[in-house]
Amino acid sequence: MDPESVDVTAGLEGFLAFFLLAVALYFLMRNMNTRMRRMAYREEQDDKAADGGSDIDDPDSSGLQDGPDLG
């Protein structure tokens, strides 16, 4: 048996490990997208509640808030 003629491959175990990692990554990304979407929705709702439900047509709501003078 010549050592140079032996091919070493990952085989079925390597494929299964890689496949399971890919499936786990898919579910983690799906979960992250759901949470990010939910977080953006909640932030939008909080902004609406903080503005008192004012509409965009309100001339006083420029979207900018005056903060403390730090300089």
Secondary structure as UniProt FT lines:
FT   HELIX           3..5
FT   HELIX           11..50
FT   TURN            51..52
FT   TURN            56..57
FT   TURN            59..60
//
